Amino acid sequence: VADVAVLGASGYAGAIAATLLYRHPFFELRHVTARSESGAVLEAIHPRTRVPLLLEDYDPDVQGEVDAALVCWPHRVSAPAVAALRERGVRVVDLSADFRLRDREVYEDWYGPHGAPELFGDAVYGLPELYRDGIPGSDLVANPGCYPTAALLALAPLARAGLIADVVIDAKSGVSGAGREPSPTTHFISADENMTPYKVERHRHTPEIEQELAVMGAALPITFTPHLVPLAQGELVSSYVTTSREVSDAELSDLYREAYEDERWVEVALGPPGVLEVRDTNYCRLSVHLDVRTGRVLVFAAIDNLWKGAASQAVQNLNLMFGRDEGEGLQ
Ligand SMILES: NC(=O)c1ccc[n+]([C@@H]2O[C@H](COP(=O)([O-])OP(=O)(O)OC[C@H]3O[C@@H](n4cnc5c(N)ncnc54)[C@H](OP(=O)(O)O)[C@@H]3O)[C@@H](O)[C@H]2O)c1
């Protein structure tokens, strides 16, 4: 048994992380924190969690007593808390963007000054399907962003085969992607029965997707446009790829079968996936198609942004860090 804490358990991602860890056969959930709602019981705020633990104020000397922590805070406030936990020997999965980028200048361009520069570059990028070997030995795992999770799983086989000459990534997310803090665009009145692109040309997941595509051999600028859609949870990422040479249907099927036949959480479907098929699960469900008329390859990937895009992927990473079965507590 290993003792764990969830920082930011009153948030959307943190609440699911707490739910999964509270009922996990190996991890013992010892602490959950909140800022404004500390002192309340988690399940009183989020009844679906069924976690009867008291939300505590953050105090690294209290939550730093555990073996591992999931930090479910916003970027920039996360980094100093991660540093305080690491100083106390706590192994961390950070759900924010603070440790995902490898180049500090790129981080600071998109996010501003880094809150724990001494740890910059220490983290393993926690997409288990790509970095499984590096995760067990790591004390700091940077849990990927939700859009990068779906986009990279969709594009990895093509990137590794050197087949991406250009790609347009068109993505849709439910409203929980924006977190629990109310805002005019995510207000029910604006979001319901509506659909809008947002952060056009400047969404912060752009450099993260570009970074990881480059690691796989596809170093190119991408066009990435997310849209807000009237769903609570769920994300669909559609990628339109101009290939570097002609490909056949058979080659595509082989590429995706070989990449994912042993991956328990990635389903390669024959027809396009829908978000309901992965809701409240750790699955990424995708399909790949050759558009014979244009020669473009189309890849569609669906995930639950709060699960595979955040909390359940964090638990998948934690399982790997502790040498457990990767799917423990996620079935
Ligand atoms: N939502 C998603 O789909 C998704 C997907 C992937 C990654 N993530 C990342 O996961 C993290 C959490 O996201 P979320 O959607 O769960 O956000 P959220 O619902 O807004 O929750 C954020 C949590 O952090 C706490 N918090 C906020 N500001 C804080 C501060 N300055 N100091 C201490 N605690 C603070 C909040 O406490 P209060 O409630 O008291 O303010 C809450 O517990 C973010 O880094 C986000 O980018 C989210």
The ligand as a Gaussian input file, in Angstrom:
#p B3LYP/6-31G(d) Opt

LIG

0 1
 N      -10.626000      19.988000     -17.159000
 C       -9.945000      19.251000     -18.024000
 O      -10.521000      18.679000     -18.968000
 C       -8.458000      19.072000     -17.880000
 C       -7.821000      18.166000     -18.726000
 C       -6.429000      17.997000     -18.616000
 C       -5.719000      18.727000     -17.693000
 N       -6.366000      19.609000     -16.901000
 C       -5.542000      20.362000     -15.950000
 O       -5.802000      19.885000     -14.636000
 C       -5.711000      20.972000     -13.708000
 C       -7.037000      21.080000     -12.971000
 O       -8.061000      21.349000     -13.930000
 P       -9.615000      21.365000     -13.565000
 O      -10.329000      21.447000     -14.859000
 O       -9.929000      20.279000     -12.606000
 O       -9.718000      22.800000     -12.842000
 P      -10.793000      23.314000     -11.774000
 O      -12.061000      22.542000     -11.889000
 O      -10.854000      24.789000     -11.960000
 O      -10.098000      22.972000     -10.370000
 C       -8.894000      23.574000      -9.985000
 C       -8.532000      23.156000      -8.574000
 O       -7.353000      23.871000      -8.179000
 C       -7.667000      24.729000      -7.073000
 N       -6.995000      26.019000      -7.258000
 C       -7.269000      26.931000      -8.207000
 N       -6.417000      27.979000      -8.080000
 C       -5.644000      27.705000      -7.021000
 C       -4.606000      28.401000      -6.364000
 N       -4.185000      29.605000      -6.793000
 N       -4.018000      27.821000      -5.311000
 C       -4.445000      26.620000      -4.872000
 N       -5.436000      25.909000      -5.439000
 C       -6.022000      26.456000      -6.498000
 C       -9.180000      24.875000      -7.092000
 O       -9.618000      25.214000      -5.803000
 P      -10.898000      26.165000      -5.660000
 O      -12.038000      25.370000      -6.263000
 O      -11.035000      26.388000      -4.239000
 O      -10.588000      27.388000      -6.475000
 C       -9.600000      23.478000      -7.540000
 O       -9.501000      22.570000      -6.482000
 C       -5.369000      22.210000     -14.534000
 O       -3.983000      22.423000     -14.558000
 C       -5.866000      21.834000     -15.918000
 O       -5.197000      22.531000     -16.953000
 C       -7.721000      19.781000     -16.959000

